[in-house]
Amino acid sequence: FNGNVIDVVQSLYERFYKTPRYQNCWFYWDGKPLLLYNATPSIDANPNGGQKDKDYSEEVKQFFTLRNMWWGYKSWAGAPYVGGEDKWSFGYELGDKNVAALKPEELCSKHQGRFEEMAVTPAQHPISITGKSWRRETLEPELDGKDMPTKAYVPWLGEERENPTQYGIYFQDRWDEALQVDPDFIYLNDWNEWTAGKYMNGKDPSGVAEMHIDFLGRKNNPFYFVDQYNAEFNRTIAPMKGGWTDNFYMQMVQNIRRYKGVAPVPVHHGYQQIKLDGKLDEWQPDSSFLDTKGDVIHRNHDGYGNLHYIENSGRNDITRCLVAVDKKNVYFAVETAAPLTPKTDPNWMLLLIDSDEDSNYDIIIKPGESEFPVAIGENCLEVAVPRNLLGKTGKEVSFRFKWADNPTDPNDIISISTTGDTAPNRRFAYRFVWEK
């Protein structure tokens, strides 16, 4: 949008597509690599590099599957836009009553009669007063002195809540609409939009054209923000430090699973004979739960502005977890990429178990000071937990579990998720299901 789009596309084509060198990196749609582009390059912040009669080359037009990609305005470039044939959107101008009046299937981009693409965003723009708590029915809630919503109705809770930004109300409404339509693609926007652009009123963001914005409905405000403004007015999905941390990320994961589906949970069968000897030779491979390797690297690096990030809590790099069952015990084992540090280290190799599979962990086992049988090898450890302690004495067993090493605060799930190492990562948990 801000560059010479025709020359940029031509350069990308010649550098990366004209020869098949990078062919295994291309994403194909309708038999060709997909290109999301500005189909009307004369309508641009820098129209065709000043050459308004210029167009994309014929070889570019023939090589790619082309889809126009722009914000979901009711009309754009002198023609109807949102929901049109091959006209994709990366968000919807729901602050426009004409767009807000459209049904979800009318917002969806079509291709030869198919519902092809819908956008899902956590919010819209502060200049349209459409934040993370906005709804079609109620619009943006009342804002406080810091331009944050005071309270709003949370549909799935059935009640009003204070500080509603953290609940992702706008985000879930867009997800629900997209899931209702079930298009071929859902476009998520944005992952990281933490940098705010402040512009002086009277000019557009380029500083050239005349433009006045009643920012958040305020007349004669000396400045405005187009995208990111504060916690309510931004489209960021990425986790934040403090506040609601990874709520929007977990909400995204939950809805992606609804959209794409998930594999069935494997069911394990039969008793295993486990000898607690600090070795994993007798453990069945299909009882393994894997974790990413190399995620305990320490950080010491400059951030944005004057920020400097230091994170050195990474210690034991967990790579594999195992579970087995016999008549009396549930056995847990964990393996690390390098030799284990001494068991006397603080918060050493903690095992968290959610036996009733609700939203909380019920048991934390500390193998370094455990009352249960434990065996520690060079880079693995095993622990036996009585089945009656877990309330799992029948012919079927299921629970969630998680390993954590060196969390700063083992009583805080976010600290467990972000310091030291966990398996699996962040707030996720493994689910073990067994039948006799």
N, C-alpha and C positions, 0 to 999 in steps of 0.2 A: 504493500500500500504506500509506503514512504519512499520507494525507490523506482528505478526505471524497470518496470515489470517485464517488458518484452525482452530487453537485453539480458535481464537476470535469468529468465526462463531459457532463453537460447543458450546462454553460457552453461547452465546446469545440464541441458540436454547434450551439448557437445562434450562436456567434461565427464559426465557420469553415465549417459544413456546411449550415446551414438555407437559405442563399442560395448560388447557384452561382458566387459571385465567385472562389473559390479552387478551382474544380472541376478545373482542369488540374494541381493539385498532389496530388490524391487518388490513392491507390493502390487500384485496384479488384481484388476477388477474388469470384468467383461473381456478377458483375454489380453489386456494391455496394462502396462504400468499406469497407476492412477495418478493424475495430476490435479490438485486443487488449486485453482488460479482465479485471477480477476478476468472474467470473460469480456469485460468492457474497459479495456485499459485506458481509454481516453477520459474516463471518470476516475480520477486518482489524485492523490496529493502531489504527484509529480507525473502528470499525464504523458506517458510514452517518451519521457525524457525531453519534452517540448515538441515532439513530432506527433501531432494529434492524428495524422492520417496513417500512421504506422500500425502494423498488425503483427500477430504472431506468425512465424514462418509456417508454410504448409507442411513441412516435415514434422514440426512439433505437433500440429493439429492431427496429423495422421498417426503419429507414434503413440500418443497417450489416450487413455480413457479420460475425458475431460469433464470436470465438474466445477461449476462456478461456486466459489466459497466467499461468503460475506455475512455480515451481521444480519439478523432476521428482521429487516425493515418490511413494512407493508409494500413499499415500492423502492426501487433503486435503479439508478441510471435511466430514469424515464419510463420504467416498465414495472409491472407487478413483480414482486420478488419472493417473499416468504412462502414456502410450500410449493414453489413452482417446479416445473420439469427441469431436472438436473441443476437446480439451484439449492446448494447446500447452505446451511447456516451454522455459525459457531456460537450462537446465542440468539435470543429473541427480544425484540423491542416491546416488551410487555407493558412498559410505561405508556405506550401508544394504545388508546382504547380500541382502535381498529384491529390491532394485532391481538390484544388481550381478549377480544370477542371471538377469536377463531377457536374452533375445536382442536384438540390435539392432532387429529388426522389431517386437519387443514394446515397445521404448522409443518407437518412432515414433508420433506422433499420427495418428489415422485420421479420414477424413471419407467416409462412405458407401462404405467398402471401399478407398479409396485411401490410400496412404502419403502423408500431407500435409506433416508437419513434423518435423524433428529438430533438436536443439541440438548445437552444437559449441563447447566451451569449452577454454581452455588448462589449466584446473585446476578445483578446486572450492572447498573452504573449509578453513582451518586447524582449525576446531572439529571437523571430521570427519576430520582428518589425511589429506586428499586433495589433494596438491599436483601440481606440473607433472611430477613423475617417477613418479606413482602408476600402477600397472597392476592390472587385475583379478586376474592370476595371482600377483603378488608384493606387492601393496599398496604403501604408502609405504616407500621405502628408509630405512635407518638415518640418523638426523640427527646432525649435529655440534653443537658448543657454541653455534653461531649459528642452530640450527634449519634448516640447509641439508643436503640429502642428500650423503652422502660419495661414493657411487658407485651406479650402477644399470646394468642391462642395456639397451642400445639396440638394438631389434629389427633395424633395417635395416643396422646395422653388424655385428651378430652377435657382439657382445662387450660386456663391462662397461666403462664409462667413468667417470672421476672428474668431479665437477662436472656431473652429468647434467641439471640444470635447463635449460641452454642448448639441449638437443636437442629439447625439445617432445615428450616421450614420451607424456604423457597427451593432448595436443592431437592428435597423429597417430593415436592409437588411436581417438579420437572421430571424426576425419575418415574413417578407414578404415571404421568401422561405418556412418557416414552414407552414404558412397559405395556401400557394399554394398547398402543399402536403396534409395538414389536417390529420396528424397521430392521433393515439389513445392518445398518450402522447406527451406533450412538456415539456422538462426538462430545467428548468431555473437555470443558474449558473453564478454568485454567488450572494448571498444577501449581504454579508458583507465581504470584503477582504481588510480591511484598514491596516492591519499589513504587512509590507514589510520585506522580508527575503533577506539580503545581504550576498553573498557568495564570497569567494576569488577564483579567477580564477586558473585553473589548477586541481581543485578537483570538484567532483560532490557535490550536497547539503549535502550528508552524511559525506563529508570530507574524504572518504576512496578511492573511485575509481578515476582514472585519467580522467579529462575532461577539455577541453578548450572551452570557449564560446566567439565568437566575438560579445560582447554585443552591441546591436543596430548597428551591422555592423562594430564595431571598432576593429581593430587589437590590440592585446596586452593590452587590457583594464584590469586593475588589479582586477576588481570585476565584478559581474553580479547579476541581480535580475531575478528570474524565473517567478514570478506571479506579485504581486503588485510592481509598481515602482513609478509612479506618477499619476496625474489625467487622463492622456491619456492612460496609460498602467496599467489597472486593470480591474477586472470584477465585480465591485461593483454596485449593483442596489440600495442599501439603501440610503436614503437621507443624504446629507452632510450639515454641517453648513457653510453658505456663498456660494459663487460660484453659481452653478445652482441648489442648494438645492435639490428639489425632482423631477427634470426633468425625471430621469430614472425610478423612481417609477411610475410617472404618465404615462409615455410611456408604461411601463409594464401593468398597469391597462387597458389602452386603447386597447392594443393588446390582452389581456386575454378576454376582452369583445368581440372582433372580433372572437376569437377562440371558446369561449364557448357560446356566445350569452347572451342576457339580457332579463329580463322580461319586458313586455309592461308597459309603464308608466300608473298608474291608472288615470282614468278620473273621476272627481268629478262632481256631478250634483245638480242643484237646489239652491235656496236661503236658507240661514240659518238666524234665528233670534238670534242675539248675543247681550247680555246685558253686557256692560263693568262694571263689579262689582268685579274684582279680583278673580273670581271663574270660574271653567271650567265645571260646571255641564251641561250646554246646548250644549257644543261642541260635535259634532258627532265623535265617536272614529275613524271612517275610514278616518278622516282628519288628523290623527297623523303622524308625521315624528319622528322617534326615533334616539337617540344618545347614545353613550356608557357612562355608569355610572362609576364614580370613576377615571376619567382621569384629575383631578385637584390636585392630590397628589404632594406635594412639594418635590424637589430633593436637596440633600446635600450629595454628595458622591464622593469618589475618582474615577478618570478615569485612563486612560493609562499614564504611566510615572509620571510626576509631575502635571498632570491636575487634577483639582478639580471642579466638576460641582455643581453649585447652580442655582436652578430654583424655584422661589417661587411666580410666577405670577398667579397660579391657585387660583380661588376665587369661583365664582358661577358655580356649576356643572350642566350644561344643560343636561336634559334627554329626553325631549319631546317638539316638536314644532307642532303647529296646524294652519290651515288656513281655512277661511270661506269667503263666498261672499254674499252680498245682492245687492240691486239696486244701492246704492251709494258708498259703501265701500268694500274694502278687509280687513278682520280682521286677525290679527296675534296674536297668543298666544305662550308663552314659559313657560315651567315648569322646576324647578330645584330640585335637590336631597335634598337640605336643604333650610332653610329660606334664602331669598334674602338679600344681604348686602344693606346698604343704597344707594339710588339712586344718592347721591352726590359723590359716589366713582368715581375715574377717569375711563373713557372709560367703562361706566357701561351699560351692556346689549344692545349692538348695533345690529340693524337689517339692513342687507345689501340686497338690491333688485336689480336684473338684469332684468329690464322690457323688454328689447329687445332681451334677450338671446344671447348676443354675448360674447366676452371674458372679459368684464368689468362689474363691478357693477355700476349702475346709481344713486342709492339713498342710503344714510346712514341715518337711523333714530335713534335718541338718545332718548329713552323713558324717561330718567331722566330729560331731558330739552326739551321735545317735544312740538311742536305747534299742534300736533294731539291729539285727545282724547285718554287717557291712563288710565288704571286701574291697580293698583299694589296690589296683594295679598301677603300672607305670603311667598309662594314659587312659585308664578306665576305672570305673567303680561300679559295684553292685550293691543293692540293698533289698532286703526282704521285708515286706509290710504285711502283717496279718490281715487276712480277708475280712475277719469280723470287725476289725478297726474301721475298715472302709464301708462296712455294711453290705458286703458283696459275698455272701455265703451260698448263694443259689447256683443254678445251672447256667445262668446268664450273668455276665459282668460287663458294665460299661461305665466309663468315667472320662474326665478330661484331666490332662496333666501338662506340666511345664517344668523345665529345668532352668535355673538361673544361677549365674556365678558373679559375685562381687557387685550386687546392686548397692547403690549408696544408701537407700532406705528400703529394706525388705518388706516394710509394712505399706508401701505405696506402690501400686501397680504401675504407675507411670515411671517411677524410678527404676523398678524392675525391668521395664521395657526399654529404657534408654541408657542405662549405665551397666557396665560390665558386659556380660553376654547372656542371651536367653535362647532357648530352643523350645518352640519356634520363636521367630522374631516378634517384636512389639507386643501387642496384647493378644496375639493368637495363641491357641492351645492345641495340643494333639488330642485326638479322641480315640480311645481304645475300646473295642467291642469284642467280646469273647463269648463263645457258647461251648458247653461241654461236649 
